[in-house]
Amino acid sequence: QVQLVESGGGLVQPGGSLRLSCTASGMIFSQYAMGWYRQAPGKQRELVAQIASVGTTNYADSVKGRFTISRENAKNTVYLQMSSLKPEDTAVYYCNAAIEWGPPLYWGQGTQVTVSS
């Protein structure tokens, strides 16, 4: 049974930083592309960043230059380093696993990120 567990969310002031983590179990982590999506209240879930099994990355335009996705296969963990946070980054952030750039197959439960002064 595949499980994805996110952590690291919280309340941060505008301009601050947070690092999200997602640890996987029940799957061969290194064979999957991993991604982060987010969903703000009243909005659709949107892609934030993806990282392929070989390390290629892809970012939404709204986070380029501010967010960095990385993975540590030895720990079955994917990270999202978020810097220069803005109020519009406030959302529930979800981790997912996919076969390369295909549709997400597995989802985590989400972690809340709130950017507010």
HUKA-V972347 format. One record per run of one state. SS is the DSSP state (a for helix, b for strand, c for the rest). FROM is the first residue (numbers start at 0). TO is the last residue. If there is no record, write none. Layout:
ss:from:to
SS:FROM:TO
SS:FROM:TO
//
This chain:
ss:from:to
c:0:1
b:2:6
c:7:8
b:9:11
c:12:16
b:17:24
c:25:27
a:28:30
c:31:31
b:32:38
c:39:44
b:45:50
c:51:55
b:56:58
c:59:65
b:66:71
a:72:74
c:75:75
b:76:81
c:82:85
a:86:88
c:89:89
b:90:97
c:98:102
b:103:106
c:107:109
b:110:114
c:115:116
//
